[in-house]
Amino acid sequence: MATDKEKLYGLYLNAYKKGDITAQNENGNVYIKDNKVKDLFETAISNDDPVAINNLGCIYLSGLDVDLDYETAKELLEMAVRKGHASSLTSLGHMYQDGKGVEKDSQMAKQLFEMAVKQNVSYAQKILDNFNEEMGN
């Protein structure tokens, strides 16, 4: 008998085969720890989906099922921001805050977190508050 995860994957797979960008993205989310994840997000990216671009950037940033690659992560996250995916700003901010693949730059990190707040990213204010607290502001 198929598990709930397998059933969900099957439903998304059917929509995915029909070219549904959201399904391509969700397939990646369902199987985030599966070797198929990178391929699914890359397929969605070929359809110019900013959410998939962000997700793949985060995968490279974390090294989940791929080699850790900060340069590729940064390129993808910046591309997602250009395509309107505002929450990518927080991931970029963390890269600058921690110096992951870029020179550590607290001012740039803060600017990116503030931009995310201005673009109404729901969790960005908490990130900015935590950042300010860590910096003693």
N, C-alpha and C positions, 0 to 999 in steps of 0.2 A: 504494500500500500504506500502511495506517495506521501511524503511529509508535506506539511503546509508550505515550507520553503520551496520544495520541488514543484508544488502546484502553482505557487506564485510565480516562480521562475518560468513555468510553462506558459502562463497567461501573458507575461511580459514578452516571452520569446515569440509568441504568435503576433503580437502587436509590433514587436521589433522587426520581424521579417516583412511586415507591411510598411516599414519605414517610419514608424512612430518614434519621433525623437525622444519624447518623454519616456517611452518604454525602454529605449536604448539606455537612457540614463538610469532608470530604476533597476534595470537588469544589473548594471554595475553596482548599484547600491545594495541590492539583495545579495549579490555574490562578491561583496567587497573583499573577501579573503580568498576568493577563488582565482585561479590563474586566468580566467576569462575576463576579469574586471578591466584590465587595461584595453583589451580589444573592444569591449563594449563602449567604453568612454571614447576611444579613438573613432569609432564609427559615428557616434553622436557628434563628435567634433567635426567630422567631415560634413555634417549637416549644419555646421555653424551655430551649435547650441552653446550659449555662454555658461550654462550650468555644468555641462559636461566638460567644458574647457577648464572651469574652476575645479571640478572634481579630479580631473586628471592632474592638474597642477598640485593639488593637495596630496595626491598619491605619490608624486615625485618628491614632494616636500617631506613626506613621512617615510618614504622608502617602502611603502606597502605593496608587495608583490612586484616591485621594480627596484632597480638599483637607485639608491638615494642620489638625486640629481637636482641640486639647488638652482643651477642655471636654467634648466628646463622648467622647473617649478616656477621660477620668477617670470620667465617669458610667458608661460601659460596663464598665470594669475594676472599679469599685466594685460594680456589679450582679453581675458574675461572682463576686466574692469572697463576696457575700451568698448566692449560689446554690451555694457550696462549691468554687469553682475557686481553690484556694490559690495556684497559681503566678501568678495575677493580682497578688498582693501584691508580687511582685518588680518588675513593670512600674510599679505605683504608686510603689514605693520609688524607682525611677529617676526618675520624674517629680519627686518631692520633692528628690532628690539634685541634680538638674540644674536645678531651677526651671522645668520645662516646663509651662506652663499653671497653675502654682501658685507660691506664694511658696517660694523655696528654703528647705528646712527639713531640716537634717541629722539632727536628733533623730527627726523623723517618718520619714525614710527608713530610719534604723536600726531603728526599731520595726517597720516593715513587713517589712524583711528578716528580723528576728528572728522575727516571726510566721510567715513562710514556712518558716524552719528548723524551728520547733516543729510545723508542719503537714507536715513531711517532704517538702518540695519538694526533689527530688534535687540541684539545682544551687544552692540558696539559700545553703548554707554557704560555698561559694566566693565568691558575690556578697558575703556579709557579711564574709568575710575580706578581700576586696579593698577593700571600703568602709572597714573599720577601718584597713587599711594606708594608704589615701589620707588618712584623717583623722588618722593618726599615733597610733592607739590600739593 
